[in-house]
Amino acid sequence: MSQRASLIALLALAGALALGAQEAIVPGDWAGTLILRSAAQSPAGSQNFSQPGAPGQGASPENYSFNFAMHILGEDRGITVDIPEQGMFSYPIDRYSFSDTQISLVLDTMGEGEELTLAGNYSDTFIPQGKTQRGGIVGSVKGRSWNGSFYVQRQDIPPLPGEITLDIAADGGSLPATLTVPLHASPKLDPASPQQFPLVVLVAGAGRTDRNGNNVDVPGKTDSLKLLAQMLRQRGVGTLRYDKRGTGEAYKLETPGQMTSFTQHVKDLARIIASVSSLPRDGRLIVAGMNEGAWQASAAFALLKADVEVDGLVVLDASGVRPLETLEQSVENLPADLKATALEAAHTLVSTGKLIDVPQELANFFSPNRTAWLASWLAFDPAATLSAVKIPVLLVYGERDMQVDRAAFSKLISAAPSAAVRVVPDMNYALKTVHSDDENYAAFTDPSFNVPPVLADLLEAYAKAQPGPDGLLPWSP
């Protein structure tokens, strides 16, 4: 059957098979195919959905076929989608509805006016061409420049070895988390007989970065924290990683249209640490944060009650430069009037939490939906906050970090003079091993790049209070 014929058949099934639908659309992982064709009225060059180098298998030149995954998290938690050929993973859907038999969602990644509306019905008799699995959601895709069809079928994706999914209470809901227990431990934690293993809380970095280390605003993925968790499992160290408010499966916990404040992220992390400290196990508890995740960890300790004991903090590739100072440097070359307005807006935000009117050139940065985040982020002082941390600190720098230079990292060393400092050879900002500038950039979108084994060795040694491994480099400013 041609791709065009398959398209027509799928569209027909979307309506006709609804009559025989049964209660089958449930939360979970669904995967299949998305087919797009240019709408007849589409003006040349109007679409923003980047076409692949070649159409998908079986696609005609005017039709494009993509692998398509839909993760139905629940009515309150939302839906995320993956289109790997477009570098899109865990993309959050804000407008959606679903019942036992029907589902609809709006995919807005193509930009304003180019939204795609996907509407489907469940059929228990549907079998895709070339497949044997029966049953799935079949539907149509409609938009201004693109139309098409899709189908997805339920997938049984087992968790990785040793992984347990948890929900940790937070303001307004809960934060989804993954607990990974070491090889020797049972995933069934028994309060009556606590197991012995050290535990590292892994805190994701800046922006909308989820528990696996992937930022939905960056095409592709790194899986840095997911890979690190499995490496530590092999070394007898447990980990807990979680989706921050506004990321991953916690995207709906963020107030619609508003970026979560830095202060709220710190408060959430304090709740995470307190909850993890009460898990039924014995052993050292370490908190390890990537870049801004390390900032949040440094600040979270001040919110913990005295009975919550943490044995150490690991700072991974973080800067000691205040965001306000970074902003002041970034506007240095602007015209004098714009520079003055930007500085006034920033200092007003820090002192009052209020946003002043700014010209169009500054509107994106000083956007009203970023006010709470900007005010708390610009006010943060990473070096001063780290200097107040009373527990042992390990500062880790990647030799090939292109985002945090050595001068910026040195500010943290000065703020915590008793901290241990280690340099991981060939490690970049994404915690990946790279050997060139080209690889450095590619590692931000490609999970095949490896997390350095010596980083896992170092965290293992720190978690177990053992001497550090060989293979690290001495620090030099």
DRENDO-1510 file (C-alpha; in Angstrom, 1 decimal, always signed):
<recs>
REC; n; res; u; v; w
REC; 1; MET; +0.0; +0.0; +0.0 .
REC; 2; SER; +1.3; +3.4; -0.9 .
REC; 3; GLN; +2.0; +6.1; +1.8 .
REC; 4; ARG; -0.9; +8.1; +0.3 .
REC; 5; ALA; -3.3; +5.1; +0.5 .
REC; 6; SER; -2.1; +4.4; +4.0 .
REC; 7; LEU; -2.9; +8.1; +4.9 .
REC; 8; ILE; -6.4; +7.9; +3.5 .
REC; 9; ALA; -7.0; +4.6; +5.3 .
REC; 10; LEU; -5.9; +5.9; +8.6 .
REC; 11; LEU; -8.1; +9.0; +8.3 .
REC; 12; ALA; -11.1; +6.8; +7.5 .
REC; 13; LEU; -10.3; +4.5; +10.5 .
REC; 14; ALA; -10.2; +7.6; +12.8 .
REC; 15; GLY; -13.9; +8.0; +12.4 .
REC; 16; ALA; -15.2; +4.6; +11.4 .
REC; 17; LEU; -13.5; +2.5; +14.1 .
REC; 18; ALA; -14.8; +4.9; +16.9 .
REC; 19; LEU; -18.1; +2.9; +16.7 .
REC; 20; GLY; -16.4; -0.2; +18.0 .
REC; 21; ALA; -14.2; +1.6; +20.5 .
REC; 22; GLN; -13.9; +0.4; +24.1 .
REC; 23; GLU; -12.5; +1.8; +27.2 .
REC; 24; ALA; -8.8; +1.7; +26.4 .
REC; 25; ILE; -7.1; +5.1; +26.4 .
REC; 26; VAL; -5.2; +5.0; +29.7 .
REC; 27; PRO; -2.1; +6.7; +31.1 .
REC; 28; GLY; +1.1; +5.2; +29.9 .
REC; 29; ASP; +3.5; +5.1; +26.9 .
REC; 30; TRP; +2.1; +5.0; +23.4 .
REC; 31; ALA; +4.1; +4.9; +20.2 .
REC; 32; GLY; +3.5; +4.8; +16.5 .
REC; 33; THR; +3.7; +7.0; +13.4 .
REC; 34; LEU; +2.9; +10.6; +12.5 .
REC; 35; ILE; +2.3; +11.4; +8.8 .
REC; 36; LEU; +2.3; +15.0; +7.6 .
REC; 37; ARG; +1.6; +16.4; +4.2 .
REC; 38; SER; +1.6; +20.0; +3.0 .
REC; 39; ALA; -1.9; +21.5; +2.9 .
REC; 40; ALA; -3.0; +22.5; -0.6 .
REC; 41; GLN; -3.4; +26.1; +0.5 .
REC; 42; SER; +0.0; +26.3; +2.2 .
REC; 43; PRO; +2.1; +29.1; +0.8 .
REC; 44; ALA; +5.7; +28.2; -0.1 .
REC; 45; GLY; +8.1; +28.4; +2.8 .
REC; 46; SER; +5.5; +29.1; +5.4 .
REC; 47; GLN; +6.1; +26.0; +7.5 .
REC; 48; ASN; +8.6; +25.9; +10.4 .
REC; 49; PHE; +8.6; +22.1; +10.9 .
REC; 50; SER; +12.0; +21.2; +9.7 .
REC; 51; GLN; +11.7; +18.6; +7.0 .
REC; 52; PRO; +14.1; +15.6; +7.4 .
REC; 53; GLY; +16.8; +15.0; +4.8 .
REC; 54; ALA; +14.7; +12.3; +3.3 .
REC; 55; PRO; +11.0; +11.3; +4.0 .
REC; 56; GLY; +10.5; +8.4; +6.4 .
REC; 57; GLN; +10.2; +4.8; +5.2 .
REC; 58; GLY; +7.5; +4.5; +2.6 .
REC; 59; ALA; +6.8; +8.2; +2.4 .
REC; 60; SER; +6.3; +10.0; -0.8 .
REC; 61; PRO; +8.0; +13.2; -1.6 .
REC; 62; GLU; +5.0; +15.3; -0.4 .
REC; 63; ASN; +4.4; +13.2; +2.7 .
REC; 64; TYR; +6.6; +13.0; +5.7 .
REC; 65; SER; +6.6; +10.1; +8.1 .
REC; 66; PHE; +7.9; +10.4; +11.7 .
REC; 67; ASN; +8.3; +8.1; +14.6 .
REC; 68; PHE; +5.8; +9.5; +17.2 .
REC; 69; ALA; +5.4; +8.8; +20.9 .
REC; 70; MET; +2.8; +10.0; +23.2 .
REC; 71; HIS; +3.2; +9.8; +27.0 .
REC; 72; ILE; -0.2; +10.1; +28.7 .
REC; 73; LEU; +0.7; +11.1; +32.3 .
REC; 74; GLY; -2.9; +11.6; +33.5 .
REC; 75; GLU; -5.7; +14.1; +33.4 .
REC; 76; ASP; -4.0; +16.3; +36.0 .
REC; 77; ARG; -0.4; +15.7; +34.9 .
REC; 78; GLY; -0.8; +16.2; +31.1 .
REC; 79; ILE; +0.7; +14.7; +28.0 .
REC; 80; THR; +4.1; +14.9; +26.5 .
REC; 81; VAL; +5.2; +13.8; +23.0 .
REC; 82; ASP; +8.4; +12.7; +21.2 .
REC; 83; ILE; +9.2; +13.2; +17.6 .
REC; 84; PRO; +12.9; +11.9; +17.5 .
REC; 85; GLU; +13.6; +13.0; +13.9 .
REC; 86; GLN; +12.8; +16.6; +14.9 .
REC; 87; GLY; +15.0; +16.3; +18.1 .
REC; 88; MET; +11.8; +16.6; +20.1 .
REC; 89; PHE; +11.6; +14.7; +23.4 .
REC; 90; SER; +9.1; +15.0; +26.3 .
REC; 91; TYR; +7.5; +18.1; +24.7 .
REC; 92; PRO; +4.8; +19.3; +27.0 .
REC; 93; ILE; +1.2; +19.7; +25.7 .
REC; 94; ASP; -0.7; +22.5; +27.3 .
REC; 95; ARG; -4.0; +22.0; +25.5 .
REC; 96; TYR; -5.4; +18.4; +25.5 .
REC; 97; SER; -8.4; +16.3; +26.6 .
REC; 98; PHE; -8.9; +12.6; +26.7 .
REC; 99; SER; -11.5; +10.1; +27.7 .
REC; 100; ASP; -11.7; +6.3; +27.6 .
REC; 101; THR; -12.3; +6.4; +23.9 .
REC; 102; GLN; -11.1; +9.7; +22.5 .
REC; 103; ILE; -8.1; +12.0; +22.7 .
REC; 104; SER; -7.2; +15.4; +21.3 .
REC; 105; LEU; -4.2; +17.6; +21.7 .
REC; 106; VAL; -2.6; +20.8; +20.2 .
REC; 107; LEU; +1.0; +20.6; +19.2 .
REC; 108; ASP; +2.3; +24.2; +19.2 .
REC; 109; THR; +6.0; +23.7; +18.5 .
REC; 110; MET; +5.7; +25.0; +15.0 .
REC; 111; GLY; +4.9; +28.5; +16.2 .
REC; 112; GLU; +1.9; +30.8; +16.5 .
REC; 113; GLY; -0.6; +30.2; +13.7 .
REC; 114; GLU; +0.9; +26.9; +12.8 .
REC; 115; GLU; -0.5; +24.7; +15.6 .
REC; 116; LEU; -1.4; +21.2; +14.7 .
REC; 117; THR; -4.5; +19.6; +16.2 .
REC; 118; LEU; -4.4; +15.9; +16.7 .
REC; 119; ALA; -7.7; +14.1; +17.3 .
REC; 120; GLY; -8.0; +10.4; +17.6 .
REC; 121; ASN; -10.2; +7.5; +18.7 .
REC; 122; TYR; -9.4; +4.1; +20.1 .
REC; 123; SER; -10.0; +1.0; +18.1 .
REC; 124; ASP; -9.5; -2.5; +19.5 .
REC; 125; THR; -9.4; -4.0; +16.0 .
REC; 126; PHE; -6.8; -1.7; +14.4 .
REC; 127; ILE; -3.6; -3.4; +13.3 .
REC; 128; PRO; -1.0; -1.1; +11.5 .
REC; 129; GLN; +0.4; -2.3; +8.2 .
REC; 130; GLY; +3.4; -4.5; +8.9 .
REC; 131; LYS; +2.6; -4.9; +12.6 .
REC; 132; THR; +1.0; -7.7; +14.6 .
REC; 133; GLN; -0.1; -5.8; +17.7 .
REC; 134; ARG; -3.9; -5.2; +17.8 .
REC; 135; GLY; -5.5; -2.1; +19.1 .
REC; 136; GLY; -4.5; +1.6; +19.2 .
REC; 137; ILE; -5.4; +5.2; +18.8 .
REC; 138; VAL; -6.0; +6.3; +15.2 .
REC; 139; GLY; -6.6; +9.9; +14.3 .
REC; 140; SER; -6.2; +12.9; +12.1 .
REC; 141; VAL; -3.9; +15.9; +12.1 .
REC; 142; LYS; -5.1; +19.4; +11.0 .
REC; 143; GLY; -3.3; +22.7; +10.7 .
REC; 144; ARG; -3.0; +25.7; +8.5 .
REC; 145; SER; +0.0; +24.5; +6.5 .
REC; 146; TRP; +0.1; +20.8; +7.4 .
REC; 147; ASN; -2.5; +18.0; +7.6 .
REC; 148; GLY; -2.1; +14.3; +8.1 .
REC; 149; SER; -2.7; +11.4; +10.4 .
REC; 150; PHE; -1.3; +9.5; +13.2 .
REC; 151; TYR; -1.6; +6.2; +15.1 .
REC; 152; VAL; -0.1; +5.1; +18.4 .
REC; 153; GLN; -0.2; +1.8; +20.3 .
REC; 154; ARG; +0.2; +1.1; +23.9 .
REC; 155; GLN; +3.8; +0.2; +24.9 .
REC; 156; ASP; +4.9; -1.8; +27.8 .
REC; 157; ILE; +8.3; -0.2; +28.7 .
REC; 158; PRO; +9.8; -1.7; +31.8 .
REC; 159; PRO; +11.9; +0.5; +34.1 .
REC; 160; LEU; +15.6; +0.3; +34.0 .
REC; 161; PRO; +17.1; -2.2; +36.5 .
REC; 162; GLY; +16.8; -1.1; +40.1 .
REC; 163; GLU; +14.6; +1.9; +39.3 .
REC; 164; ILE; +11.5; +2.8; +41.4 .
REC; 165; THR; +9.1; +5.6; +40.6 .
REC; 166; LEU; +8.2; +7.9; +43.4 .
REC; 167; ASP; +6.0; +11.0; +43.9 .
REC; 168; ILE; +7.3; +13.5; +46.5 .
REC; 169; ALA; +4.9; +16.0; +48.0 .
REC; 170; ALA; +5.5; +19.6; +47.1 .
REC; 171; ASP; +3.4; +22.8; +47.1 .
REC; 172; GLY; +0.4; +22.3; +45.0 .
REC; 173; GLY; +1.0; +18.7; +44.0 .
REC; 174; SER; +4.0; +16.3; +43.8 .
REC; 175; LEU; +7.3; +16.0; +42.1 .
REC; 176; PRO; +7.8; +12.8; +40.1 .
REC; 177; ALA; +11.1; +11.1; +41.0 .
REC; 178; THR; +13.2; +8.0; +40.2 .
REC; 179; LEU; +15.0; +6.2; +43.0 .
REC; 180; THR; +17.7; +3.9; +41.6 .
REC; 181; VAL; +19.0; +1.3; +44.2 .
REC; 182; PRO; +22.4; -0.3; +43.9 .
REC; 183; LEU; +22.9; -3.8; +42.5 .
REC; 184; HIS; +23.1; -5.4; +46.0 .
REC; 185; ALA; +19.9; -3.7; +47.3 .
REC; 186; SER; +16.3; -4.8; +46.9 .
REC; 187; PRO; +14.0; -2.3; +45.1 .
REC; 188; LYS; +11.4; -3.2; +47.7 .
REC; 189; LEU; +12.5; -0.9; +50.6 .
REC; 190; ASP; +11.3; -2.3; +53.9 .
REC; 191; PRO; +11.0; +0.1; +56.8 .
REC; 192; ALA; +11.3; -2.9; +59.2 .
REC; 193; SER; +14.8; -3.7; +57.9 .
REC; 194; PRO; +16.6; -0.7; +56.3 .
REC; 195; GLN; +19.2; -1.6; +53.7 .
REC; 196; GLN; +22.7; -0.3; +53.7 .
REC; 197; PHE; +23.8; +1.9; +50.8 .
REC; 198; PRO; +24.9; +5.5; +50.3 .
REC; 199; LEU; +22.4; +7.7; +48.3 .
REC; 200; VAL; +23.1; +10.7; +46.0 .
REC; 201; VAL; +20.4; +13.2; +45.2 .
REC; 202; LEU; +21.0; +14.3; +41.6 .
REC; 203; VAL; +19.8; +17.9; +40.8 .
REC; 204; ALA; +19.3; +18.9; +37.2 .
REC; 205; GLY; +20.7; +22.1; +35.9 .
REC; 206; ALA; +19.5; +25.4; +34.4 .
REC; 207; GLY; +16.3; +25.9; +32.4 .
REC; 208; ARG; +13.7; +23.3; +31.7 .
REC; 209; THR; +16.0; +20.4; +32.4 .
REC; 210; ASP; +14.3; +17.2; +33.6 .
REC; 211; ARG; +15.5; +14.4; +35.9 .
REC; 212; ASN; +17.4; +12.7; +33.1 .
REC; 213; GLY; +19.4; +15.8; +32.4 .
REC; 214; ASN; +17.5; +16.7; +29.2 .
REC; 215; ASN; +16.3; +20.2; +28.4 .
REC; 216; VAL; +13.1; +20.3; +26.3 .
REC; 217; ASP; +14.2; +23.7; +24.8 .
REC; 218; VAL; +17.3; +22.1; +23.4 .
REC; 219; PRO; +16.8; +19.7; +20.4 .
REC; 220; GLY; +17.8; +16.2; +21.2 .
REC; 221; LYS; +18.9; +14.9; +24.6 .
REC; 222; THR; +21.9; +14.1; +26.7 .
REC; 223; ASP; +20.5; +11.6; +29.3 .
REC; 224; SER; +23.5; +12.7; +31.5 .
REC; 225; LEU; +21.8; +12.1; +34.9 .
REC; 226; LYS; +20.1; +9.0; +33.7 .
REC; 227; LEU; +23.4; +7.5; +32.6 .
REC; 228; LEU; +25.1; +8.6; +35.7 .
REC; 229; ALA; +22.5; +7.0; +37.9 .
REC; 230; GLN; +23.0; +3.6; +36.3 .
REC; 231; MET; +26.8; +4.0; +36.5 .
REC; 232; LEU; +26.5; +4.7; +40.2 .
REC; 233; ARG; +24.2; +1.7; +40.7 .
REC; 234; GLN; +26.9; -0.5; +39.3 .
REC; 235; ARG; +29.2; +1.0; +41.9 .
REC; 236; GLY; +27.0; +0.3; +44.9 .
REC; 237; VAL; +25.6; +3.8; +45.2 .
REC; 238; GLY; +21.9; +4.7; +45.1 .
REC; 239; THR; +20.5; +7.8; +43.5 .
REC; 240; LEU; +17.4; +9.9; +43.4 .
REC; 241; ARG; +16.7; +12.3; +40.6 .
REC; 242; TYR; +13.5; +14.2; +40.1 .
REC; 243; ASP; +11.6; +16.4; +37.7 .
REC; 244; LYS; +11.7; +20.0; +38.8 .
REC; 245; ARG; +8.6; +22.1; +38.8 .
REC; 246; GLY; +7.9; +23.0; +35.1 .
REC; 247; THR; +9.9; +20.2; +33.6 .
REC; 248; GLY; +9.3; +16.6; +32.5 .
REC; 249; GLU; +6.4; +15.0; +34.1 .
REC; 250; ALA; +6.1; +18.0; +36.5 .
REC; 251; TYR; +5.5; +20.5; +33.8 .
REC; 252; LYS; +1.9; +21.2; +34.8 .
REC; 253; LEU; +3.0; +22.0; +38.4 .
REC; 254; GLU; +4.3; +25.3; +37.0 .
REC; 255; THR; +1.7; +28.1; +37.0 .
REC; 256; PRO; +0.5; +28.5; +33.3 .
REC; 257; GLY; +2.3; +31.3; +31.6 .
REC; 258; GLN; +4.7; +32.0; +34.5 .
REC; 259; MET; +8.2; +30.7; +35.1 .
REC; 260; THR; +8.7; +29.2; +38.5 .
REC; 261; SER; +10.9; +31.4; +40.7 .
REC; 262; PHE; +14.4; +30.4; +41.7 .
REC; 263; THR; +13.2; +30.6; +45.3 .
REC; 264; GLN; +10.4; +28.0; +44.7 .
REC; 265; HIS; +12.9; +25.6; +43.1 .
REC; 266; VAL; +15.0; +25.9; +46.2 .
REC; 267; LYS; +12.0; +25.3; +48.4 .
REC; 268; ASP; +11.1; +22.2; +46.4 .
REC; 269; LEU; +14.6; +20.8; +46.6 .
REC; 270; ALA; +14.5; +21.2; +50.4 .
REC; 271; ARG; +11.4; +19.1; +50.4 .
REC; 272; ILE; +13.1; +16.5; +48.2 .
REC; 273; ILE; +16.1; +16.3; +50.5 .
REC; 274; ALA; +13.9; +16.0; +53.7 .
REC; 275; SER; +11.8; +13.3; +52.1 .
REC; 276; VAL; +14.8; +11.3; +50.9 .
REC; 277; SER; +16.4; +11.5; +54.3 .
REC; 278; SER; +13.5; +9.5; +55.7 .
REC; 279; LEU; +13.8; +6.6; +53.2 .
REC; 280; PRO; +14.3; +3.2; +54.9 .
REC; 281; ARG; +18.0; +2.8; +54.4 .
REC; 282; ASP; +21.3; +3.5; +56.2 .
REC; 283; GLY; +24.3; +5.2; +54.7 .
REC; 284; ARG; +25.7; +8.6; +53.7 .
REC; 285; LEU; +23.4; +11.1; +52.0 .
REC; 286; ILE; +25.0; +13.4; +49.4 .
REC; 287; VAL; +23.4; +16.1; +47.2 .
REC; 288; ALA; +25.0; +16.6; +43.8 .
REC; 289; GLY; +23.9; +19.5; +41.6 .
REC; 290; MET; +24.7; +20.4; +38.0 .
REC; 291; ASN; +25.4; +24.2; +37.5 .
REC; 292; GLU; +22.3; +26.0; +38.7 .
REC; 293; GLY; +21.2; +22.8; +40.4 .
REC; 294; ALA; +24.2; +23.2; +42.6 .
REC; 295; TRP; +23.1; +26.8; +43.3 .
REC; 296; GLN; +19.7; +25.5; +44.4 .
REC; 297; ALA; +21.3; +22.8; +46.6 .
REC; 298; SER; +23.5; +25.3; +48.3 .
REC; 299; ALA; +20.5; +27.5; +49.2 .
REC; 300; ALA; +18.3; +24.5; +50.1 .
REC; 301; PHE; +20.4; +23.6; +53.1 .
REC; 302; ALA; +19.4; +26.8; +54.9 .
REC; 303; LEU; +15.7; +25.6; +54.8 .
REC; 304; LEU; +16.3; +22.1; +56.2 .
REC; 305; LYS; +15.3; +21.3; +59.8 .
REC; 306; ALA; +18.0; +20.3; +62.2 .
REC; 307; ASP; +17.1; +16.6; +62.1 .
REC; 308; VAL; +17.7; +16.3; +58.4 .
REC; 309; GLU; +21.4; +15.3; +58.1 .
REC; 310; VAL; +23.2; +15.6; +54.8 .
REC; 311; ASP; +26.8; +14.4; +54.6 .
REC; 312; GLY; +28.1; +16.3; +51.7 .
REC; 313; LEU; +27.5; +18.6; +48.7 .
REC; 314; VAL; +28.9; +18.0; +45.2 .
REC; 315; VAL; +29.0; +21.1; +42.9 .
REC; 316; LEU; +29.3; +20.0; +39.2 .
REC; 317; ASP; +30.4; +22.7; +36.7 .
REC; 318; ALA; +28.8; +25.7; +38.4 .
REC; 319; SER; +29.7; +29.3; +38.2 .
REC; 320; GLY; +30.5; +31.6; +41.2 .
REC; 321; VAL; +29.5; +34.7; +39.3 .
REC; 322; ARG; +26.3; +36.5; +40.4 .
REC; 323; PRO; +23.6; +36.5; +37.6 .
REC; 324; LEU; +23.3; +40.3; +38.1 .
REC; 325; GLU; +27.0; +40.7; +37.4 .
REC; 326; THR; +26.6; +38.5; +34.3 .
REC; 327; LEU; +23.8; +40.7; +33.1 .
REC; 328; GLU; +25.8; +43.9; +33.7 .
REC; 329; GLN; +28.6; +42.5; +31.6 .
REC; 330; SER; +26.2; +41.3; +28.8 .
REC; 331; VAL; +24.7; +44.8; +28.3 .
REC; 332; GLU; +28.0; +46.6; +28.4 .
REC; 333; ASN; +28.1; +47.1; +24.6 .
REC; 334; LEU; +24.4; +48.2; +24.2 .
REC; 335; PRO; +23.6; +51.8; +23.3 .
REC; 336; ALA; +23.8; +54.0; +26.4 .
REC; 337; ASP; +20.0; +54.4; +26.8 .
REC; 338; LEU; +19.3; +50.7; +26.4 .
REC; 339; LYS; +22.1; +49.8; +28.8 .
REC; 340; ALA; +20.8; +52.3; +31.4 .
REC; 341; THR; +17.2; +50.9; +31.1 .
REC; 342; ALA; +18.3; +47.3; +31.3 .
REC; 343; LEU; +20.3; +48.0; +34.5 .
REC; 344; GLU; +17.5; +50.0; +36.0 .
REC; 345; ALA; +15.0; +47.2; +35.3 .
REC; 346; ALA; +17.4; +44.5; +36.8 .
REC; 347; HIS; +18.1; +46.5; +39.9 .
REC; 348; THR; +14.5; +47.3; +40.4 .
REC; 349; LEU; +13.5; +43.7; +40.1 .
REC; 350; VAL; +16.1; +42.7; +42.7 .
REC; 351; SER; +15.1; +45.4; +45.2 .
REC; 352; THR; +11.3; +45.4; +44.7 .
REC; 353; GLY; +10.4; +42.4; +42.7 .
REC; 354; LYS; +8.6; +44.7; +40.3 .
REC; 355; LEU; +9.1; +45.0; +36.5 .
REC; 356; ILE; +9.3; +48.4; +35.0 .
REC; 357; ASP; +8.4; +49.3; +31.4 .
REC; 358; VAL; +11.2; +48.5; +29.0 .
REC; 359; PRO; +11.6; +49.1; +25.2 .
REC; 360; GLN; +10.9; +46.4; +22.7 .
REC; 361; GLU; +14.6; +45.5; +22.4 .
REC; 362; LEU; +14.6; +44.3; +26.0 .
REC; 363; ALA; +11.0; +42.9; +26.1 .
REC; 364; ASN; +11.9; +39.3; +25.7 .
REC; 365; PHE; +14.4; +39.2; +28.6 .
REC; 366; PHE; +12.2; +41.3; +30.9 .
REC; 367; SER; +9.0; +39.5; +30.0 .
REC; 368; PRO; +6.2; +39.6; +32.6 .
REC; 369; ASN; +6.0; +35.8; +32.6 .
REC; 370; ARG; +9.6; +35.7; +33.8 .
REC; 371; THR; +9.2; +38.3; +36.6 .
REC; 372; ALA; +9.2; +36.0; +39.6 .
REC; 373; TRP; +12.0; +33.9; +38.3 .
REC; 374; LEU; +14.1; +36.9; +37.2 .
REC; 375; ALA; +13.7; +38.7; +40.5 .
REC; 376; SER; +14.9; +35.7; +42.6 .
REC; 377; TRP; +17.5; +34.6; +40.1 .
REC; 378; LEU; +19.2; +38.0; +39.7 .
REC; 379; ALA; +19.3; +38.4; +43.4 .
REC; 380; PHE; +21.1; +35.2; +44.0 .
REC; 381; ASP; +24.8; +35.2; +45.0 .
REC; 382; PRO; +26.3; +31.7; +44.4 .
REC; 383; ALA; +29.6; +32.4; +46.1 .
REC; 384; ALA; +28.1; +33.9; +49.2 .
REC; 385; THR; +25.5; +31.1; +49.5 .
REC; 386; LEU; +28.1; +28.4; +49.1 .
REC; 387; SER; +30.3; +30.1; +51.8 .
REC; 388; ALA; +27.4; +29.6; +54.3 .
REC; 389; VAL; +27.2; +25.8; +53.7 .
REC; 390; LYS; +28.4; +24.0; +56.8 .
REC; 391; ILE; +28.8; +20.5; +55.4 .
REC; 392; PRO; +31.8; +19.1; +53.4 .
REC; 393; VAL; +31.9; +20.3; +49.8 .
REC; 394; LEU; +33.4; +18.7; +46.7 .
REC; 395; LEU; +33.9; +21.1; +43.7 .
REC; 396; VAL; +34.1; +19.3; +40.4 .
REC; 397; TYR; +35.1; +21.0; +37.1 .
REC; 398; GLY; +35.0; +19.6; +33.6 .
REC; 399; GLU; +38.3; +20.2; +31.7 .
REC; 400; ARG; +36.3; +21.0; +28.5 .
REC; 401; ASP; +33.6; +23.1; +30.1 .
REC; 402; MET; +32.8; +25.9; +27.6 .
REC; 403; GLN; +30.0; +27.5; +29.5 .
REC; 404; VAL; +31.7; +28.0; +32.9 .
REC; 405; ASP; +35.2; +29.4; +32.6 .
REC; 406; ARG; +37.9; +28.8; +35.2 .
REC; 407; ALA; +37.7; +32.3; +36.5 .
REC; 408; ALA; +34.0; +31.9; +37.3 .
REC; 409; PHE; +34.6; +28.5; +38.9 .
REC; 410; SER; +37.4; +30.0; +41.0 .
REC; 411; LYS; +35.0; +32.2; +42.8 .
REC; 412; LEU; +33.4; +29.1; +44.3 .
REC; 413; ILE; +36.8; +27.8; +45.4 .
REC; 414; SER; +37.5; +31.1; +47.1 .
REC; 415; ALA; +34.1; +31.0; +48.8 .
REC; 416; ALA; +34.7; +27.5; +50.1 .
REC; 417; PRO; +38.4; +27.3; +50.8 .
REC; 418; SER; +38.1; +24.0; +52.7 .
REC; 419; ALA; +36.4; +22.3; +49.8 .
REC; 420; ALA; +38.1; +19.5; +47.8 .
REC; 421; VAL; +38.5; +20.5; +44.1 .
REC; 422; ARG; +38.8; +17.9; +41.3 .
REC; 423; VAL; +39.1; +18.3; +37.5 .
REC; 424; VAL; +37.6; +15.6; +35.3 .
REC; 425; PRO; +39.6; +15.2; +32.1 .
REC; 426; ASP; +37.7; +15.9; +28.8 .
REC; 427; MET; +34.4; +16.5; +30.6 .
REC; 428; ASN; +32.1; +19.2; +29.3 .
REC; 429; TYR; +29.3; +21.2; +30.8 .
REC; 430; ALA; +26.8; +18.4; +30.1 .
REC; 431; LEU; +28.9; +15.9; +32.0 .
REC; 432; LYS; +30.0; +14.1; +28.8 .
REC; 433; THR; +33.4; +13.0; +27.6 .
REC; 434; VAL; +34.4; +15.0; +24.5 .
REC; 435; HIS; +37.7; +15.4; +22.6 .
REC; 436; SER; +37.0; +18.4; +20.3 .
REC; 437; ASP; +34.9; +21.5; +20.1 .
REC; 438; ASP; +32.7; +19.8; +17.5 .
REC; 439; GLU; +32.1; +16.9; +19.9 .
REC; 440; ASN; +31.5; +19.4; +22.7 .
REC; 441; TYR; +28.5; +20.9; +20.9 .
REC; 442; ALA; +27.2; +17.6; +19.6 .
REC; 443; ALA; +27.2; +16.1; +23.1 .
REC; 444; PHE; +24.3; +18.4; +24.1 .
REC; 445; THR; +22.0; +16.7; +21.7 .
REC; 446; ASP; +23.3; +13.1; +21.5 .
REC; 447; PRO; +23.0; +10.6; +24.4 .
REC; 448; SER; +25.6; +8.3; +22.8 .
REC; 449; PHE; +28.4; +10.4; +24.3 .
REC; 450; ASN; +29.5; +8.8; +27.5 .
REC; 451; VAL; +29.5; +10.2; +31.0 .
REC; 452; PRO; +33.2; +9.9; +32.2 .
REC; 453; PRO; +33.7; +6.8; +34.2 .
REC; 454; VAL; +36.1; +8.7; +36.5 .
REC; 455; LEU; +33.2; +11.0; +37.4 .
REC; 456; ALA; +31.2; +8.1; +38.6 .
REC; 457; ASP; +34.3; +6.8; +40.4 .
REC; 458; LEU; +34.7; +10.1; +42.1 .
REC; 459; LEU; +31.1; +10.3; +43.3 .
REC; 460; GLU; +31.3; +6.7; +44.5 .
REC; 461; ALA; +34.4; +7.5; +46.6 .
REC; 462; TYR; +32.8; +10.7; +48.0 .
REC; 463; ALA; +29.5; +8.9; +48.8 .
REC; 464; LYS; +31.4; +6.1; +50.5 .
REC; 465; ALA; +33.9; +8.4; +52.3 .
REC; 466; GLN; +36.8; +6.7; +50.5 .
REC; 467; PRO; +39.9; +8.1; +48.8 .
REC; 468; GLY; +39.4; +9.6; +45.4 .
REC; 469; PRO; +40.2; +7.6; +42.2 .
REC; 470; ASP; +43.2; +8.0; +40.0 .
REC; 471; GLY; +42.8; +9.8; +36.6 .
REC; 472; LEU; +41.7; +13.2; +37.9 .
REC; 473; LEU; +43.6; +16.4; +37.1 .
REC; 474; PRO; +45.0; +19.0; +39.5 .
REC; 475; TRP; +43.2; +22.4; +39.6 .
REC; 476; SER; +44.9; +25.3; +38.0 .
REC; 477; PRO; +43.2; +28.7; +37.7 .
</recs>
